[in-house]
Amino acid sequence: MATGSSFHSGGSGSRNGPSFASASSSSSGVPGQAQPMAVVWEWQDDLGFWRPYTGQVSSYIEQCLQRGANSNGICLAPADPSLSAYIIDIPNLKQFRQDTGKIRAVRRSLFPQSSALGSGVLWEWASDEGGWTAYEIRTSILLEHSYQAAQATADLSSHGYNYIVDLTALEQVNKSTSYRRRVRRQGSVPYPLASGSVIHSGPACTCHQCMSNSSTAGPMLSRSRHSFSSGQANRPSLQPQHGRLPGTSSSSAYSPYPRRPLSMGNLWNGPWSTPTSVAHPSGPPHAFGHHANGLSIPTIPLHVNGSSNVNSALAAPAQKPEEVIKKYMEEVPVVPDEDCIICMERLSCPSGYEVPAECSQSLQPNTVGRLTKCGHTFHMLCMLAMYNNGTKDGSLQCPSCKMIYGEKTGTQPKGKMEIYSIPQSLPGHPDCGTIQIIYNIPPGIQGPEHPNPGQPYTCRGFPRFCFLPDNDKGRKVLELLKVAWTRRLIFTVGTSSTTGEPDTVIWNEIHHKTEMMSNVSGHGYPDPNYLDNVLSELASQGVTEDCLKQDTPSQGAQGSAM
């Protein structure tokens, strides 16, 4: 695989046609008359190059700005349905992808309307995997100028690329290796004309740093072994757009919206200002390493530039089942005249369960006990049998009123919970930003607490992205969700209710919002009752505000490092 060694910075080779290296030219051929300028919105790729949105998308952004719709971001779905996941945060000049959380810089640049942009023409090169990526605007203008001048080739060395583009064969030729790559001339909606100063951007920056960032590498940093066949011999005609993602390319080097890696740390590109609604907990943030024996997870503050990680907990060292029963139940001297709702026998009759071999003689079939807080009464052997059939985590739950005794933990497999702060607002919560939670659980082998110990379990749809409003109640829910995560209560292993697949990781009765700017599935916003509902669901799992008063979210729980 060839890398950037085939490119040269600067370069002094010959060039066909004038240079359009910057957009600073603002004069027309008529003295004293300003040249109309076309507005191009661009996004910055992983290597620092600026790639243009289509004319249609740029026009839509401009229209929104003219209407003053720039306070909570601009969703690109109305301009291009294939961009429904993307939001432009105008105040911070960032592009946010909802389904992955990927952040990119954007900018508004001005170019002479007389250039190729005025007619909506862009030039693109083909990736090894068959996708197409737009050249930088200045390079696209150079190619179009050379094409309109009926030149056979265009030399890109003035832009720092070690390429010649054959405008007849529609191929880009590496001058060092003779490797050929297809190019095409693409027609789009013309870019809009600038109309007033709607945003502080002005012409594209021509300082040394910005220009060097745009000229020190070429439009293709890697290639595979195969090559492309020669292009058509005739002069190319315009190829219309078909709702394609801007700069769509499956090339790993130039994919504009790459797949989010499983490890989500440090993917926030650039300095985001923290929304004023974010309340950072007092005290220094904690560092979380990977330890062989796990770690206890403290409360974690939100971080804007980077992620906060919460590793799921493993159950505390098991207590003897009989000790757990005696801890939360007291024997009653007078047996009430009612049924035991576990075995459905009268409490005055022996329990339907036998005394386990490891149990002492203090628990007999006729022993009846009362739970110390709620006061509900059961055969103590029945409660012992119920406990042994559960997670055996040292907690009890009343089968009558569901009150939890001790700290309930679940069967959630090992994984990672990460937390991000996003400046965009959720529908229904216009006065605050957004908290994004990313859950990631890899496939593994079921443990003794799972339905089929020793068998593998699958993990469909991970990582999963969830959203909360960044207000007081949303942050309280977040803190409680972190407690639920460390107690292994968010997910479990079971049978999917939607696909019927067994032995897979599924949600565990604590609902999450998985859509940010829509509510197509019913798991999005607006939903005025969601925060209250999820607080009730957390309470039913024993996760309440009282848990936040402890020193750590899970006393005695060990974290499972990933």
MIKOLLUM-211863 format. One record per residue (C-alpha): residue number from 0; residue in three letters; z, y, x. Coordinates in pm, whole numbers. Layout:
<pts>
NUM  Ala  Z  Y  X $
...
</pts>
This chain:
<pts>
0  Met  0  0  0 $
1  Ala  -111  327  152 $
2  Thr  122  622  133 $
3  Gly  100  992  211 $
4  Ser  -36  923  557 $
5  Ser  -386  967  419 $
6  Phe  -321  1332  329 $
7  His  -313  1648  539 $
8  Ser  -119  1963  467 $
9  Gly  -317  2284  462 $
10  Gly  -640  2181  623 $
11  Ser  -927  2389  748 $
12  Gly  -1217  2183  620 $
13  Ser  -1506  2337  435 $
14  Arg  -1469  2413  68 $
15  Asn  -1730  2441  -203 $
16  Gly  -1657  2723  -442 $
17  Pro  -1385  2984  -440 $
18  Ser  -1017  2907  -416 $
19  Phe  -797  2932  -723 $
20  Ala  -480  2856  -536 $
21  Ser  -275  3095  -741 $
22  Ala  -278  3262  -1077 $
23  Ser  -194  3599  -940 $
24  Ser  -539  3740  -998 $
25  Ser  -521  3965  -1301 $
26  Ser  -825  4187  -1264 $
27  Ser  -1168  4141  -1414 $
28  Gly  -1496  4251  -1272 $
29  Val  -1472  4578  -1465 $
30  Pro  -1272  4845  -1282 $
31  Gly  -961  4952  -1467 $
32  Gln  -983  4669  -1721 $
33  Ala  -726  4389  -1718 $
34  Gln  -858  4038  -1734 $
35  Pro  -726  3830  -2028 $
36  Met  -489  3562  -1909 $
37  Ala  -456  3209  -2042 $
38  Val  -109  3059  -2083 $
39  Val  -54  2713  -1942 $
40  Trp  275  2527  -1986 $
41  Glu  340  2279  -1707 $
42  Trp  596  2012  -1627 $
43  Gln  713  1913  -1278 $
44  Asp  669  1555  -1168 $
45  Asp  899  1352  -943 $
46  Leu  732  1482  -626 $
47  Gly  750  1848  -720 $
48  Phe  391  1889  -841 $
49  Trp  319  2085  -1159 $
50  Arg  118  1901  -1425 $
51  Pro  -27  2081  -1729 $
52  Tyr  42  2008  -2091 $
53  Thr  -272  2009  -2304 $
54  Gly  -404  2328  -2453 $
55  Gln  -289  2209  -2794 $
56  Val  70  2162  -2676 $
57  Ser  71  2491  -2485 $
58  Ser  -58  2673  -2795 $
59  Tyr  216  2520  -3007 $
60  Ile  489  2624  -2764 $
61  Glu  351  2978  -2761 $
62  Gln  346  2987  -3141 $
63  Cys  709  2879  -3155 $
64  Leu  803  3147  -2905 $
65  Gln  624  3413  -3107 $
66  Arg  826  3306  -3411 $
67  Gly  1145  3328  -3208 $
68  Ala  1207  2952  -3232 $
69  Asn  1348  2918  -2883 $
70  Ser  1724  2902  -2934 $
71  Asn  1771  2528  -2983 $
72  Gly  1464  2393  -2811 $
73  Ile  1112  2310  -2923 $
74  Cys  1027  1956  -3031 $
75  Leu  671  1868  -2929 $
76  Ala  607  1616  -3209 $
77  Pro  420  1863  -3436 $
78  Ala  176  1940  -3153 $
79  Asp  124  1580  -3047 $
80  Pro  288  1282  -3228 $
81  Ser  284  1086  -2903 $
82  Leu  527  1344  -2763 $
83  Ser  784  1304  -3040 $
84  Ala  1053  1208  -2788 $
85  Tyr  1024  1535  -2596 $
86  Ile  1205  1865  -2643 $
87  Ile  1145  2184  -2447 $
88  Asp  1468  2372  -2376 $
89  Ile  1333  2727  -2347 $
90  Pro  1645  2908  -2216 $
91  Asn  1680  2661  -1927 $
92  Leu  1308  2583  -1887 $
93  Lys  1363  2209  -1904 $
94  Gln  1190  1919  -2075 $
95  Phe  1428  1665  -2225 $
96  Arg  1322  1315  -2327 $
97  Gln  1545  1196  -2611 $
98  Asp  1506  820  -2572 $
99  Thr  1580  811  -2198 $
100  Gly  1762  1136  -2128 $
101  Lys  1518  1222  -1849 $
102  Ile  1516  1592  -1759 $
103  Arg  1222  1773  -1601 $
104  Ala  1157  2135  -1512 $
105  Val  887  2322  -1705 $
106  Arg  725  2658  -1649 $
107  Arg  489  2901  -1819 $
108  Ser  201  3009  -1594 $
109  Leu  -83  3258  -1643 $
110  Phe  -438  3201  -1523 $
111  Pro  -757  3403  -1570 $
112  Gln  -907  3335  -1911 $
113  Ser  -1250  3322  -1749 $
114  Ser  -1151  3007  -1561 $
115  Ala  -1201  2654  -1691 $
116  Leu  -881  2684  -1889 $
117  Gly  -1043  2930  -2127 $
118  Ser  -1268  2650  -2252 $
119  Gly  -998  2383  -2239 $
120  Val  -1140  2181  -1950 $
121  Leu  -916  1970  -1728 $
122  Trp  -1000  1725  -1451 $
123  Glu  -812  1398  -1411 $
124  Trp  -794  1111  -1166 $
125  Ala  -747  740  -1245 $
126  Ser  -439  547  -1141 $
127  Asp  -455  190  -1015 $
128  Glu  -318  65  -1346 $
129  Gly  -584  236  -1556 $
130  Gly  -405  554  -1667 $
131  Trp  -522  910  -1614 $
132  Thr  -331  1198  -1453 $
133  Ala  -435  1563  -1461 $
134  Tyr  -493  1740  -1133 $
135  Glu  -288  2047  -1066 $
136  Ile  -426  2347  -1254 $
137  Arg  -554  2519  -941 $
138  Thr  -735  2201  -832 $
139  Ser  -875  2146  -1179 $
140  Ile  -1012  2503  -1176 $
141  Leu  -1172  2443  -836 $
142  Leu  -1338  2124  -960 $
143  Glu  -1469  2293  -1273 $
144  His  -1603  2589  -1078 $
145  Ser  -1786  2353  -842 $
146  Tyr  -1919  2155  -1135 $
147  Gln  -2047  2464  -1317 $
148  Ala  -2215  2576  -994 $
149  Ala  -2406  2244  -994 $
150  Gln  -2259  2145  -660 $
151  Ala  -2274  1778  -569 $
152  Thr  -1924  1763  -422 $
153  Ala  -1598  1955  -409 $
154  Asp  -1382  1950  -97 $
155  Leu  -1009  1954  -177 $
156  Ser  -886  2009  177 $
157  Ser  -804  2373  103 $
158  His  -546  2245  -144 $
159  Gly  -393  2011  111 $
160  Tyr  -575  1699  -6 $
161  Asn  -776  1479  226 $
162  Tyr  -1037  1420  -44 $
163  Ile  -1390  1505  -145 $
164  Val  -1476  1468  -512 $
165  Asp  -1826  1342  -585 $
166  Leu  -1915  1539  -899 $
167  Thr  -2219  1323  -974 $
168  Ala  -2065  978  -932 $
169  Leu  -1733  1106  -1071 $
170  Glu  -1534  966  -781 $
171  Gln  -1264  1096  -551 $
172  Val  -1328  983  -192 $
173  Asn  -1058  962  73 $
174  Lys  -1216  1114  384 $
175  Ser  -1011  892  616 $
176  Thr  -1043  555  445 $
177  Ser  -1349  605  219 $
178  Tyr  -1140  466  -65 $
179  Arg  -1290  569  -399 $
180  Arg  -1109  653  -718 $
181  Arg  -1255  750  -1053 $
182  Val  -1221  1102  -1187 $
183  Arg  -1320  1250  -1520 $
184  Arg  -1382  1586  -1684 $
185  Gln  -1170  1608  -1995 $
186  Gly  -1214  1841  -2290 $
187  Ser  -916  1979  -2476 $
188  Val  -816  2265  -2702 $
189  Pro  -858  2589  -2504 $
190  Tyr  -537  2731  -2365 $
191  Pro  -395  3026  -2559 $
192  Leu  -422  3383  -2444 $
193  Ala  -106  3559  -2337 $
194  Ser  15  3800  -2603 $
195  Gly  308  4005  -2484 $
196  Ser  602  3909  -2270 $
197  Val  762  3638  -2481 $
198  Ile  939  3475  -2188 $
199  His  1016  3577  -1835 $
200  Ser  770  3374  -1637 $
201  Gly  462  3573  -1540 $
202  Pro  191  3434  -1316 $
203  Ala  243  3117  -1118 $
204  Cys  458  3182  -815 $
205  Thr  267  3219  -489 $
206  Cys  560  3221  -247 $
207  His  548  2991  53 $
208  Gln  798  2744  -86 $
209  Cys  624  2696  -422 $
210  Met  279  2680  -270 $
211  Ser  386  2434  -2 $
212  Asn  542  2216  -269 $
213  Ser  204  2213  -437 $
214  Ser  -4  2136  -130 $
215  Thr  179  1902  102 $
216  Ala  81  1584  -77 $
217  Gly  -215  1461  -272 $
218  Pro  -277  1349  -624 $
219  Met  -233  984  -531 $
220  Leu  36  859  -295 $
221  Ser  -18  488  -336 $
222  Arg  -289  243  -424 $
223  Ser  -324  -129  -475 $
224  Arg  -572  -361  -313 $
225  His  -852  -338  -568 $
226  Ser  -1102  -53  -578 $
227  Phe  -1303  108  -854 $
228  Ser  -1674  65  -898 $
229  Ser  -1908  358  -864 $
230  Gly  -1916  605  -1148 $
231  Gln  -2213  696  -1359 $
232  Ala  -2502  862  -1181 $
233  Asn  -2562  1132  -1442 $
234  Arg  -2366  1455  -1464 $
235  Pro  -2049  1398  -1665 $
236  Ser  -2003  1518  -2017 $
237  Leu  -1674  1625  -2166 $
238  Gln  -1451  1346  -2290 $
239  Pro  -1237  1445  -2589 $
240  Gln  -862  1403  -2593 $
241  His  -709  1136  -2816 $
242  Gly  -346  1230  -2848 $
243  Arg  -274  1121  -2495 $
244  Leu  52  1199  -2321 $
245  Pro  5  1487  -2078 $
246  Gly  -76  1337  -1742 $
247  Thr  -27  984  -1870 $
248  Ser  -47  747  -1579 $
249  Ser  114  416  -1511 $
250  Ser  122  492  -1141 $
251  Ser  474  471  -1012 $
252  Ala  418  781  -802 $
253  Tyr  280  1002  -1076 $
254  Ser  392  872  -1410 $
255  Pro  509  1191  -1582 $
256  Tyr  770  1018  -1794 $
257  Pro  887  717  -1593 $
258  Arg  1095  441  -1738 $
259  Arg  1461  514  -1695 $
260  Pro  1623  287  -1437 $
261  Leu  1917  80  -1543 $
262  Ser  2148  276  -1316 $
263  Met  2150  620  -1471 $
264  Gly  2339  823  -1217 $
265  Asn  2209  1151  -1070 $
266  Leu  1900  1182  -1289 $
267  Trp  1967  1539  -1394 $
268  Asn  1715  1745  -1203 $
269  Gly  1815  2105  -1144 $
270  Pro  2108  2330  -1224 $
271  Trp  2197  2316  -1592 $
272  Ser  2445  2569  -1719 $
273  Thr  2729  2404  -1905 $
274  Pro  2728  2488  -2277 $
275  Thr  3016  2714  -2366 $
276  Ser  3137  2457  -2614 $
277  Val  3208  2196  -2344 $
278  Ala  3580  2171  -2285 $
279  His  3646  2008  -1951 $
280  Pro  3973  1820  -1933 $
281  Ser  4220  1959  -1686 $
282  Gly  4277  1792  -1354 $
283  Pro  4029  1672  -1093 $
284  Pro  3758  1421  -1188 $
285  His  3821  1068  -1078 $
286  Ala  3595  873  -850 $
287  Phe  3501  527  -961 $
288  Gly  3414  263  -707 $
289  His  3343  -104  -735 $
290  His  3642  -321  -662 $
291  Ala  3658  -696  -642 $
292  Asn  3956  -712  -875 $
293  Gly  3833  -442  -1112 $
294  Leu  4003  -114  -1188 $
295  Ser  4186  66  -1461 $
296  Ile  3970  336  -1615 $
297  Pro  4122  682  -1663 $
298  Thr  3988  945  -1900 $
299  Ile  3667  1086  -1757 $
300  Pro  3550  1448  -1790 $
301  Leu  3192  1530  -1887 $
302  His  2960  1614  -1599 $
303  Val  2641  1809  -1649 $
304  Asn  2474  1729  -1317 $
305  Gly  2517  1353  -1307 $
306  Ser  2676  1084  -1512 $
307  Ser  3025  970  -1596 $
308  Asn  3076  595  -1582 $
309  Val  3320  384  -1779 $
310  Asn  3326  15  -1696 $
311  Ser  3423  -230  -1968 $
312  Ala  3760  -397  -1946 $
313  Leu  3861  -756  -1920 $
314  Ala  4155  -878  -2120 $
315  Ala  4499  -843  -1965 $
316  Pro  4665  -1154  -1824 $
317  Ala  4728  -1379  -2122 $
318  Gln  5074  -1414  -2268 $
319  Lys  5181  -1745  -2413 $
320  Pro  5069  -1752  -2777 $
321  Glu  5418  -1837  -2901 $
322  Glu  5560  -1533  -2720 $
323  Val  5307  -1304  -2888 $
324  Ile  5401  -1435  -3234 $
325  Lys  5772  -1387  -3170 $
326  Lys  5711  -1039  -3027 $
327  Tyr  5566  -902  -3349 $
328  Met  5725  -1125  -3614 $
329  Glu  6085  -1188  -3712 $
330  Glu  6205  -1494  -3893 $
331  Val  6318  -1430  -4251 $
332  Pro  6638  -1598  -4375 $
333  Val  6523  -1596  -4740 $
334  Val  6172  -1721  -4806 $
335  Pro  5988  -1513  -5071 $
336  Asp  5831  -1689  -5367 $
337  Glu  5466  -1628  -5277 $
338  Asp  5168  -1785  -5106 $
339  Cys  5080  -1774  -4739 $
340  Ile  4733  -1619  -4748 $
341  Ile  4634  -1804  -4431 $
342  Cys  4687  -2166  -4538 $
343  Met  4712  -2087  -4912 $
344  Glu  5028  -2299  -4943 $
345  Arg  5349  -2166  -5090 $
346  Leu  5572  -2014  -4826 $
347  Ser  5847  -2242  -4947 $
348  Cys  5630  -2538  -4844 $
349  Pro  5548  -2639  -4487 $
350  Ser  5255  -2475  -4313 $
351  Gly  4919  -2643  -4334 $
352  Tyr  4903  -2642  -3952 $
353  Glu  5077  -2879  -3716 $
354  Val  5304  -2775  -3431 $
355  Pro  5094  -2754  -3108 $
356  Ala  5208  -2977  -2823 $
357  Glu  5273  -2675  -2597 $
358  Cys  5486  -2501  -2859 $
359  Ser  5866  -2509  -2841 $
360  Gln  6082  -2641  -3119 $
361  Ser  6167  -2287  -3238 $
362  Leu  5850  -2272  -3450 $
363  Gln  5851  -2538  -3718 $
364  Pro  5619  -2592  -4015 $
365  Asn  5880  -2439  -4244 $
366  Thr  5943  -2131  -4027 $
367  Val  5846  -1812  -4213 $
368  Gly  5820  -1477  -4043 $
369  Arg  5764  -1113  -4133 $
370  Leu  5551  -873  -3934 $
371  Thr  5784  -604  -3807 $
372  Lys  5589  -293  -3919 $
373  Cys  5394  -376  -4234 $
374  Gly  5644  -635  -4361 $
375  His  5385  -893  -4475 $
376  Thr  5511  -1251  -4461 $
377  Phe  5338  -1568  -4339 $
378  His  5409  -1909  -4195 $
379  Met  5464  -1842  -3828 $
380  Leu  5263  -2154  -3740 $
381  Cys  4976  -2016  -3950 $
382  Met  4987  -1691  -3752 $
383  Leu  4997  -1894  -3430 $
384  Ala  4686  -2088  -3535 $
385  Met  4507  -1763  -3628 $
386  Tyr  4596  -1614  -3290 $
387  Asn  4473  -1921  -3100 $
388  Asn  4138  -1898  -3282 $
389  Gly  4087  -1537  -3172 $
390  Thr  4054  -1361  -2840 $
391  Lys  4418  -1434  -2744 $
392  Asp  4451  -1087  -2598 $
393  Gly  4820  -1037  -2668 $
394  Ser  4768  -853  -2997 $
395  Leu  4806  -952  -3362 $
396  Gln  4631  -819  -3670 $
397  Cys  4787  -857  -4011 $
398  Pro  4547  -1066  -4224 $
399  Ser  4664  -879  -4533 $
400  Cys  4657  -507  -4446 $
401  Lys  4475  -527  -4107 $
402  Met  4748  -341  -3918 $
403  Ile  4721  -410  -3547 $
404  Tyr  5018  -501  -3330 $
405  Gly  4975  -448  -2960 $
406  Glu  4646  -354  -2799 $
407  Lys  4348  -528  -2951 $
408  Thr  4065  -619  -2715 $
409  Gly  3735  -778  -2798 $
410  Thr  3476  -1003  -2639 $
411  Gln  3229  -744  -2512 $
412  Pro  3052  -863  -2194 $
413  Lys  3055  -670  -1870 $
414  Gly  2853  -351  -1868 $
415  Lys  2844  24  -1812 $
416  Met  2902  327  -2036 $
417  Glu  2766  659  -1910 $
418  Ile  2814  1005  -2053 $
419  Tyr  2593  1313  -2028 $
420  Ser  2608  1666  -2165 $
421  Ile  2289  1806  -2318 $
422  Pro  2241  2170  -2420 $
423  Gln  2025  2092  -2725 $
424  Ser  2193  2092  -3067 $
425  Leu  2193  1806  -3315 $
426  Pro  2064  1864  -3669 $
427  Gly  2364  1972  -3873 $
428  His  2554  2095  -3566 $
429  Pro  2372  2414  -3459 $
430  Asp  2672  2574  -3288 $
431  Cys  2718  2325  -3005 $
432  Gly  2536  2107  -2759 $
433  Thr  2509  1729  -2756 $
434  Ile  2695  1445  -2588 $
435  Gln  2472  1155  -2489 $
436  Ile  2625  810  -2435 $
437  Ile  2425  540  -2259 $
438  Tyr  2542  179  -2290 $
439  Asn  2395  -81  -2060 $
440  Ile  2486  -451  -2062 $
441  Pro  2287  -705  -1858 $
442  Pro  2229  -1066  -1965 $
443  Gly  2487  -1318  -1852 $
444  Ile  2675  -1638  -1924 $
445  Gln  2920  -1666  -2213 $
446  Gly  3287  -1696  -2130 $
447  Pro  3559  -1896  -2305 $
448  Glu  3608  -1613  -2559 $
449  His  3245  -1631  -2674 $
450  Pro  3082  -1860  -2936 $
451  Asn  2913  -2096  -2685 $
452  Pro  3095  -2091  -2350 $
453  Gly  2872  -2167  -2054 $
454  Gln  2553  -2078  -2240 $
455  Pro  2348  -1766  -2158 $
456  Tyr  2350  -1460  -2381 $
457  Thr  2064  -1214  -2418 $
458  Cys  2077  -832  -2432 $
459  Arg  1805  -684  -2649 $
460  Gly  1741  -311  -2663 $
461  Phe  1949  -207  -2363 $
462  Pro  2015  50  -2238 $
463  Arg  2114  199  -2575 $
464  Phe  2128  575  -2621 $
465  Cys  2375  734  -2862 $
466  Phe  2456  1093  -2956 $
467  Leu  2757  1297  -3064 $
468  Pro  2796  1669  -3131 $
469  Asp  2970  1843  -2843 $
470  Asn  3242  2001  -3058 $
471  Asp  3614  1933  -3092 $
472  Lys  3579  1637  -3328 $
473  Gly  3283  1494  -3137 $
474  Arg  3476  1504  -2812 $
475  Lys  3771  1333  -2980 $
476  Val  3537  1058  -3097 $
477  Leu  3402  1032  -2742 $
478  Glu  3748  984  -2595 $
479  Leu  3825  716  -2851 $
480  Leu  3493  542  -2786 $
481  Lys  3586  528  -2418 $
482  Val  3910  359  -2517 $
483  Ala  3717  117  -2739 $
484  Trp  3477  45  -2453 $
485  Thr  3750  -35  -2203 $
486  Arg  3903  -264  -2466 $
487  Arg  3569  -444  -2511 $
488  Leu  3535  -346  -2877 $
489  Ile  3194  -173  -2893 $
490  Phe  2981  -488  -2862 $
491  Thr  3030  -859  -2902 $
492  Val  2825  -1178  -2862 $
493  Gly  2697  -1330  -3183 $
494  Thr  2393  -1367  -3408 $
495  Ser  2177  -1061  -3469 $
496  Ser  2171  -961  -3835 $
497  Thr  1826  -805  -3795 $
498  Thr  1640  -1070  -3594 $
499  Gly  1855  -1378  -3652 $
500  Glu  1869  -1443  -3278 $
501  Pro  2188  -1629  -3176 $
502  Asp  2385  -1577  -2856 $
503  Thr  2289  -1213  -2813 $
504  Val  2487  -892  -2765 $
505  Ile  2533  -707  -3096 $
506  Trp  2721  -405  -3230 $
507  Asn  3080  -472  -3332 $
508  Glu  3154  -270  -3649 $
509  Ile  3175  72  -3482 $
510  His  2867  262  -3594 $
511  His  2674  482  -3350 $
512  Lys  2401  742  -3395 $
513  Thr  2097  634  -3197 $
514  Glu  1855  910  -3303 $
515  Met  1898  1264  -3180 $
516  Met  1645  1485  -3357 $
517  Ser  1553  1264  -3652 $
518  Asn  1704  1023  -3902 $
519  Val  1422  776  -3962 $
520  Ser  1641  466  -3933 $
521  Gly  1947  616  -4100 $
522  His  2122  619  -3762 $
523  Gly  2056  985  -3688 $
524  Tyr  2147  1337  -3790 $
525  Pro  2228  1526  -4004 $
526  Asp  2515  1316  -4141 $
527  Pro  2815  1530  -4237 $
528  Asn  3043  1228  -4288 $
529  Tyr  2964  1039  -3969 $
530  Leu  3247  1161  -3747 $
531  Asp  3511  1091  -4014 $
532  Asn  3362  748  -4081 $
533  Val  3356  645  -3717 $
534  Leu  3714  764  -3671 $
535  Ser  3812  529  -3955 $
536  Glu  3618  243  -3797 $
537  Leu  3788  305  -3463 $
538  Ala  4128  311  -3633 $
539  Ser  4054  -26  -3792 $
540  Gln  4015  -159  -3438 $
541  Gly  4347  -10  -3335 $
542  Val  4193  285  -3153 $
543  Thr  4363  606  -3269 $
544  Glu  4474  938  -3124 $
545  Asp  4797  771  -3015 $
546  Cys  4590  580  -2758 $
547  Leu  4492  909  -2594 $
548  Lys  4857  987  -2520 $
549  Gln  4878  694  -2280 $
550  Asp  4824  746  -1910 $
551  Thr  4498  553  -1920 $
552  Pro  4276  440  -2207 $
553  Ser  4377  78  -2161 $
554  Gln  4721  -5  -2029 $
555  Gly  4716  -320  -1823 $
556  Ala  4342  -374  -1869 $
557  Gln  4122  -449  -1573 $
558  Gly  3776  -304  -1542 $
559  Ser  3474  -517  -1471 $
560  Ala  3269  -355  -1198 $
561  Met  2895  -385  -1221 $
</pts>
